[in-house]
C-alpha cells in the first residue's frame, strides 16, 4: 500500500499532467505522467491507473504508436507490480522498452526511499 506522502505526490503528478494538457503543454503533461508512473509502478492500482491515463492521452492525441504500446502495458502492469517485476524507474511510455529499467530522478528517489520501497534500495545497490 502507498504511504500517504507517496500517494499525495502521485496524485499531484496526475493533477499537474491534467492541468498541463488543459493549457496545451503536451510535453509537460506527458512528463508528469511519466513521473507518476515511476512513483506508482510498485503499486498495482496506481500502476494501472497511470497506464490508463497514458492510453487516454494517446487516444486524444491520435498517437497510434503510443496507444498500441499501452495495450500490453495495461495487461502487464498489475501482475508486474504484484510480483515485484516492474522495471525500476521505467517511465511507462511506448517509446521505451517495456522491461527496461531506467534511472530514477533524484527527487523521486527520495520519495520512494521514504516510502521504504525495496525497489529503490535494489536500484541504489546497483548504481555505480
N, C-alpha and C positions, 0 to 999 in steps of 0.2 A: 504494500500500500504506500502511496506517496505521502511524504510528510506534508504538513500544512504549508510550510515555506516553499517546498518544491512545487506543490500544487499551485500556489499563488503565482510563482514565476512562470510556470507552464501556461496558466490561464492568461497571464499578462502578454506572453508572446503571441498567443492566439488572438487576443484583442488587438494588439498592435498590428498584426497581419491584416485583420479585417479593416482597421482604420486606414492603413496604408493603401489597401486595394480601393477603398471608397474614395480616396483622394487621387487615385490614378497612379500611385507609385508602386507599380507591379514588382520591380526588383526588390524593393524593401519588403513588400508583402511576402514574397517568397522566402526571403532571408529569415523573417520572423517565423514562418512555418518550419524552416529547417532547424532553427534553434529550438522550437517547441518539440520537434521530433527528437532531437538529442536529449532533451530533458525528460521526455515521456517514453522513450523506447524500452525501458526496463519494466514498464507497467502496461499490461495488455490493453486495458481500456483506453488509456491515453494514447498509446501507440496506434491503435486502430483509428481513434478519433483524428489524429494528425493526418494519417494516410487518407481518411475520408475527406478532410479539408483539402489536401493536395489534389485528390481526384476531382473535387468540385471546382477548385481553382482552375485546373487544366480544362475542364468542361466549359467553363465560362470563357476561357481564352481561345477555345478551339484548338488546343495543343494536343494533337492526336498521339504524338510520341509520349508525352507525359501521361496522358490519360491511359493509354495502354500499359505503360510502365507501372502505373499504380495498381493495376489489377492483381498481379502476383504479390505485390507488397501488401495489399489488403488481405489476401489469403494467408500470407505467412507471418504477418505482424503479431497476431495474437499468440500463436504457438511459439514463435521466436522469443517473445517476451516471457511467456510462461516457463519455457525451458532454458532461459538464460542464453539464448543463441543469437540475440540481436547484436549485429556488429557494432562495436564501440565507436561512438562519435559519428556514425554514418548519418548523413543529412537527409536521407529518405527519398530523394528525387530520382527520377528515371535516368538522369544523366550521370549517375554514379552507380557503380556495381552494387547489386542488392546485398551482397555479403562482404562488402569492402569496409574494413574498419578505417576510421579517419581520425585525425587529431581533434580533440575537444577544445573549443575556445576556453581560455583561462577562467573567464568569469563563470562559465557554465561548469567547469571542473570544480570550482569552489562550492557551488550549489549542490552538485552531485556528491561531493565529498562530505558535506554537512549532512546530507540525507543518508550517508553511510552505505552507498551502493557499492557492492563488491566489484562491479564492472569498472568503476573508476580506479579502485585500488589495483586491479589487474592491469589496467592501461598504464598507470604510473610505474608499475614494476617493469613493464616492457619498454618504457620510454628510455632513450639514450641518455 
